[in-house]
Amino acid sequence: MSGLRMDHATRGLQARWYSRNFSARFIGMFLAAVLSASGSSAFAVPTCTIASGATISFGTITALASTGDISSNSGNSFWVNCTSDVAGTPALYSSTERTLQSGASSLPFTLSGAAAGGAELPSSYPGMPLGIAKNGSNQTVTLHGKVRAADFKALPSGNYSRPLSLTIEY
C-alpha cells in the first residue's frame, strides 16, 4: 500500500486542532462584575465569555490517491456566553496562523463558522457576527475545519496540531 497510513501508535498523519488556549479581548468592557463604591450593592458589567477546552480533530488521515479532503467541526464543545446587557453583536475572529505543525512539517487548514470549506473565519476585527442569544447561558458555536487532500498527500507521518486563540468582540 502506498502513501501514509495511520495506526494509533506513531505512524501516519493525524491532524488535530487543539483550541485550549482560547483568549478573549473585550473592547471597552470590563471582564467581570464590579462592586459599587457603597459596598452594599453590585453593578454588573456586560460580558461575554467563551469556552476554553473545545477541539476540532481531523482524526486519522490516510494519504492514498482515493482519500479526499478531510473536514471536521467543534461539535458542541465550543460555546459563548453573553449577558443580556451586552449592547453590540458579539463577533468572533482568530489571528492564529492556519497551519497544523508536526516538527518542521506544516499542514494548512481552513477555519469557518458556516461550513467546512465555507467562508473563512476572519483573522481580524470586525470578525464573524455570532447569531447567539444574549441571555447569560452557554450558546453553542460550531467552528468547521478543513484540510485539503492536496496539502497532506506528500507530508511525512506524524501528529499535526496547533493551539488556536480566538477573540470575541462586542
N, C-alpha and C positions, 0 to 999 in steps of 0.2 A: 504494500500500500504506500503510495507516495504522499508527500505533504506532511503536515503536522498532525499529530494525533494526541489526544489528551486522555490521560487516566488521572485518577485522583492523587497520584504521587507527585513526581516533579517534572513530568514531561508535558508537552502540549502548550497551548496558548489559552490562558484563562484571562479574559478581560473583565475586570471588576472595578467599579467605581465606588470608592468609599467616600461618603459625604458626612463624616463625623465632625468635620471642622467647620460647621456652619457658623457664620458670624452675621450679625445684623447691625446695620448702621442706621440710626434713626435721625433723620434730618429735622432739626428744630424741635425735637421732642425729648422728654426725659424717659429713661428706661423703666422706672418703677414709680410707685405711688410716693408722694411727698407729703410729709406731715405739715400741717399749717402751723403758724407761729403760736397759736393759742395752746397747742399741745393736747387739746381735748377733742379735736376733730381731725379728720384726714381729708386730703384733697387728692382725688385720683387723677392721674395724668393719662391721656390717651396713649395706648401702647399696642404694639404688635410683637409677638414672639414667634419663633419658628423652631421646629423640631431639630434635635441635634444628633440623630442616630440613624437617619434614613440611608438606604443604599440602593444603587442600581447595579445588578450583577448580570453580566452578559453570559455567565456560565461557561461551559466547556465549548470551545470552538475548534472544529476540525478543519484544517486548511486543505480541503480537497477541491478539485475542479467543480464538483457538484454543490459545494457549500455556497450559499448566497449571503447577502448582507444579514447582520445579526442585530436584532432590536430587543430592547428591554425597557422596563419602566420602574419607577419607585413604588408602584402599587399604593397601598395606604400607609406606608411607613413615613411619609413626609407630610407634615401639617403646618398650618399657620393659624395663629390665634390672635385676633384683633378685638379690642374692646369696642363697645358700641359708640363711644365718643370720639373715635378716630374720624376726622373730618374728610381726609383725602381718600383716594382709592389706592390701596396697597399695591405696589408693583415690585416685581422680582427681577433681578439680573445677577449674572456671575461673570466676573472679570478673570476667573481662573482659566489658564490655558487648557484647551480641549484636546489633550493628548494623555493617554494612559502610558505609564512608564514601566519598563522591566529592564533594569540595568541601563545600558546605553541605548536600548531599543525603545522606540516610541510608536504608539498606535493612535492615530487621530480618531475622534468620535464627535458626533453632533449631539447637541442637547436642545430639547424642545419642550415647551409647555403645552403644545397642542397634540402632536402625534409623532411617532418615530419618523424622522425624515421630514417633519413639518417645519414650520417657521422656526428658525434658530432662536434660542433664548438670548436676549440682548446681553452684551458684555459690559454695558454701561447704562447710566441713567438716560432715559426715564424708565426703562425696564418693561416687562410684560405685565399689564394690568391683571390682577388676580380677581376673578369674579367670585369672591367669598362673602359669606355673611359676616358682618362685624357685630357679633353677639357674645364675645368672650368665650366661645367654645372652639375646640380644635376643628379646623376645616381642612379636609384632605386636599392636597395639591399634588397632582401626578406630574412628574417630570419623565420625559422619554429620552432614551439614549439610543444611538445607532452607530455601529461600526460597519464600514463598507468592506465587502469581501476583497476588493482590490487592494485594500490597505493592510490586511492581515495575512494574505497568502504567502508573502515572502519573508515574514518575520520568524525569528527563532522562537522555540518553545519558551514558555515562562508564564509567570503570574503578572499580569499587567494591571496596574491600579493607579489611582490618583485621588488625593483628598480634594474636595471642592468647597469653595467658600461662596455662599450665596448672600446677596444683600437685598433687604426689603426696605423700601422707602414708602412713606405715606405723608 
